[in-house]
Amino acid sequence: MRVSHLNPFGLKVRLVAAPAAMTVLLIAGCRQDMQDQPKMVPQRGSDFFADQRGARPQVLDTVARGQLREDSYFYTGVVQGPNGYKQELDQMPVEIPVTMEVLERGQERFNIYCTPCHSRVGNGLGEIVQRGFKPAANFHDQVRMSQPLSHYFFVMTHGYGAMPDYSAQLPPADRWAVAAYIRALQLSQAATAKDVPAGAQVRNLKDLATDEGHPEYAQPWPMPSTAVTAYKPIAGEGTPGMAPAYPADPKISIPPGKPAPAAQK
């Protein structure tokens, strides 16, 4: 009969020796090349190229994938005018046909990103304006009605005044869709009976609101007292909201008792 005696100390030595041997093998296999890897680090020089620059210029006559922008008007909203300066046009690019699908997409994006400032009817009295923010542009005043269609695309791309740009939230196709919807919104708020197709029945919005039990709807909306600027509402603009317009040359009132500034010669 054979009797086997266990040696706990020998087992412990073997358990410690195994990881130590693995560590030695790993250290022996490592070289400095693993630390100094042949890769390009941004804004760092390189010995691989003759000019010692790690950042390489683009190869001539090549375009990165997704950056072939042959139609500059589609991506910028401007063209080069006869005088050499940028010029906005009152037309959609050929890539975006004006269809109901495009207008519905523009309405959806407008309601998401534009209504907090401009409101759903585009009169510049959005929710944040009623809480003290600077009044937004009224799409139904004379200044905005006279602006070309691509102006709205350009503003959404670059921002304007207190409005930031929305190029990150809206790709070019969506910006054009929103611009088309703004134009449709302007036409709807300034439409007359002559613009309605023959045979179509038209009712006044105020009458419809009264029949539905909401006579307060479609009435003039006064500028909230918390707004930064408060122009008097103009009945001929911003129907039905009648939001304040932004005249190109606003009237400057001088408090009584204060001398008027001398006119410049």
Secondary structure by P-SEA (a helix, b strand, c coil): cbbbbbcaaaaaaaaaaaaaaaaaaaaaaccccccccccccccccccccccccccccccccccccccccccccccccccccccccbbbbccccccccccaaaaaaaaaaaaccccccccccccccccccccccccccccccccccccccaaaaaaaaccccccccccccccaaaaaaaaaaaaaaaaaaacccccccccbbbbbaaaaaaaaccccccccccccccccccccccccccccccccccccbbbbbbccccccccccc
